[in-house]
């Protein structure tokens, strides 16, 4: 099973101490695992060392204040159960996103840092993976003026990463939308019809243009996922100890497919022992190139998490 993640989750083996069932993860500003000395955020998995059906995740600012809270189906990741809430460092809510049956579904809200309401919308899981998955209801600018009412109006949206400008009609994007990365790496223009992307073109800072008709494309092996899994099955070399100890279970490995399609930064999320873990990493990193992920027609890094099921009991 494969899973794309817009921001990277890397897990350490440091716990609060022998008396705690929680697990603590130190992250930098890009969500990469670091030591305590270089910590920017702290992620906590509550009751990690207990066997449960769901686990509470907390992300803290360096100040110790809560940045995000949610409940997931697994201790090492999974689907969101219930509500995912983000906070500004001053304690005010930033956003509230509801989940149902593994998908975003229901009323969602976002706020400005001073606590004023910014956006009211609705996710509809019946349209998951389409342009109608999200429907805009109302939107207020920083002055408190409602600029989208009952799904109709124009938005000039901006956060710490990018800005986006365009029109909504009956809750969905229509006509020309334009935006840019606030890091200065690219700009884009897109055409929408009743919420669905018709076409888009992104322009890199060096002038290179990328045309696209799909906002996001997942990375995949050049020869297909079937070939990838078959390669793992045919080339996995288990140590004799795996047969001797009749090991059965699942290794979960995360890795990054970089912009060139190379598999890099492999990491064991669920272990079956050092020897089998090392073989899982060896087999992954020996595989051929992948087609890199695309966002707005641009090649981007993308993180994957896959299970490798093993059975040496027979």
N, C-alpha and C positions, 0 to 999 in steps of 0.2 A: 504494500500500500504506500502510495507516495503522497506527500503533503508539502505545498509551497508555504513559505512563511515570509511576510513582508518585512519583519524585523527579526534577527538571529537569536535563538535561545540556546546558550551553551552552559553546561551544568558542571559544577565542581564537585569534589568529593569531601568538602569541608562541612562539618555539622556544627551546631552550636555547642556541642559537648556531649558527653556520655549520657547525661540525664535528659537530653532533649530528643524528641522524636522528629523535630523539624530539620530541614536541610537548608543551608544558606549558600547562595551563589553570588559572587562578586562580579559585576559587569562594568564595562567602560561606557562611554556615551553612545557607542554604536551597538551596544548589547553584546559585545564580545566578552568572554570570560577573562578575568584578570585577577591578580592578587589583591589582598586587602589594601595594600599600600596605594594601588592605582585604581581603587574602586570609585565609581561615579554613581552607580545604582546598586542596590542590593535586592536580590530576588529570594523570597522565602517560600518553600513548599511546606505547608503545615502537615504534621503527622506523616512525613515521608517514610519513616521507618516502621509504620504500621500498615497492615493490609486493609485497604478500604475500597469502596466503589467510587469515591470521588475525593478530590483533594483541593484545598484552598490555596491559591497562589497570591502572594503579595509582592509588589515591587515598590521599593522605597527610594526616595531621593537621598542624596548624600546627607541631608540634614536629619534623616530618619523619618520624615513625613511620608505618608502613603501616596504613591504615584498612580498605582493601579491595583485593583482587586478583582478576582474572578475565581470560579470553581471549575476545575477540569475533571475529565473522566479518568485520568491516569496520573500517577506520580511523576512520570517523565514526559508529560504532554498528553494530548487527547483533544476531545471536543469540549466546548464551553457548555456548562450547565447553568441555566438561569441568566443572570445579568452580569455584564462586564462593565465596570465603572472605572473611569479615569479621573484624576484630581490634579489641580494646579498645586504648586508647592505651598500656596497660602491656605490650603484646605478646602477651597471651593471646588465643586464638581466641574470637570471639563466635558465629560460625555457619559452617556448611559446607553448601552446597546443590549437589547434582549435577544436571547437564543432559545430555540425550541426545536427538538428533534435534530440536533447537530447543526442547525442553520440559523442565521439571523432572521428573526421573525417578530413583528410587533412594533409598537411605538418606540422611537428613539429620540434622544434629546442631546443638545450640546449647549454649553454656556460660555460666556466670556469670563476672563479672569476675575472681573469684579462681581461675578455672580449673576449678571443679567443674562436672560435667555437669548441664545443665538439662533438655534435651529430646532424645528420640530418636524419629524419625518416619520415614515413608516416602512419597515421591511416586510416584504411578502415572500415567504419561502416557496410559494407556488411558482414564482418567476425566478428562482435561484439561477445564477449564472447568465441572466439576461439583463438588458438595460432597464427592465421594469422591476428589478429586485428591490430597488429603493425608490420611494415616492416622496418628493418634497411636499410639505404641507404649508409651513410658515417659516420665514427667515427674517431676522432683525439685524440691522447694521449696528456698529459700535455706538451710535448715537441713540439707539433704542427705536429707530424708525423701522416699521415693518415694510420690507421691500419685496417680499414674496408673500402673497395672501391667498389662502386656499389653493395653493399650487401654481399661482400665476405671478410672474414678475421677473426681474433681472437681479442677478447676484454678482457681486464682486467679492469673491472669497479669498481669504489669505490666512495661512498659518506659518509656522516657522520653517517649512520646507518649500512651499510653492504658493502661487496665486492662480486663481481660476476665475474666468469671467464669461457669463452667458445668460441665456434666457430659459425659463421654465414655463411650460404650458400644461395645465391640468396635472401638474405634479412631476412632469418628466422633461428632460432636456430636449430643446428643439433648436434648430438653426445652427449658427456658427458659435463655437466656444473657443476661447484662446487662453493661454496661460504660459507660465514659465517657472523654471526652477529658481528659487531664491539664492541658490549657490552659484548661479550663473552658468550652469552646465548645458542647458538646453531650453528651447521654447517650443510651443506647439500650437496648431490650429486644428479643430475638429468640427465635423458636421454631423448633427444628430437629427433624427426623425422619430418623434414620439418615444423618446428615451433610448432608442437604439443607435449605436454608432454607425454612420454611413461610410465615412472616410476620415483619415487624419494624416497629418504630416508633422514630424518633429524635426527641429533644426538644431544641430550641435553648435557649440560655441565656435567651432572652426568652420562653420558653414555647411557641413555635411547634412544631407536631408534623408529622412527615413519615412517612407510611406507605409501606412498600415490600415487595416479594416477591423482589427481585433485589438482591444486595449492591452490584454495580457496573454502571452503564450507561454505555457509551461515548458521547462526543459525536457528533453527526451533523448534517449540513445539514438544515434544516427541509424542504427539497424533495428530500432524498435524495442519496446519494453520486453516483449517476448524473448528476443535474443539476449537481452541483458540478464533476465532471470535464468534462462537456460545456461548461459555462460557461468553464472554463479554455481548452479547445481552441478554442472559437469566438471568444474575446475576447483571446487572447494576440497582442500586436502586436510582431512581431520587427523589429529595426533592419535596414537594408539591408546592414550589414556582416556579419550572420549568413548571408545568402545569398551575398554576395561571397566570404566565407571558407569557405563550405560547412561550416558547423559542424554537428556531430552529437554527441549525447551526452545526459547527464541532469543536470538540476539537482535537488538535494535541498534542500528548505526545511523548517525546523522553525518551528512557531508555537504559540501558546497560545490555546485557546478559553476565555474567561473565564466567570465565573458568569452573565453576561448573554447569553452566546452570541456575543460579539464575537470576531473574530480579532485578536489583538494579539501584539506581540513577535516579528515574523517575523525569521528569521535564516537566511542561506545556509549550508548544511552542505557541499554539493558545488557548486562554481562552474563556470559556462561563460563567464565574463567579466562585467564590470561591467554592460554594457547589458542583457544577457539576465537577469542576476540581479535588476536593478532592476525589470524588467518582470514577473518572476515574483512579486516582492513586491507590486508594484502590483495585479496581477490577483487575488492572494489577499486583500488587504486591501479590495478593492472588492466582494467577494462579500457576499451577504446573510447574515443571522444564522444561527447554528447552534443546535441544542438542546444545552444545556450537559451536561457529564458529571454523573452522580449517584453518590454513595457513601452507602450507608445512607439513601437518599432525599433526601440533601442536595446542592444544587448546589455543584460544586467546579470549580476551574481544572484544565485538563488539557492536556498537551502532545502535539502531533502531529508526525510527520515524514513528508513525502510526496515522491515522485519526480515530476518533470515531464520526460518524454522528448521530445526535440526532434530534428528531422532537416531540415536545410536543404541537403542534398546533391543534391536532385533539382530 
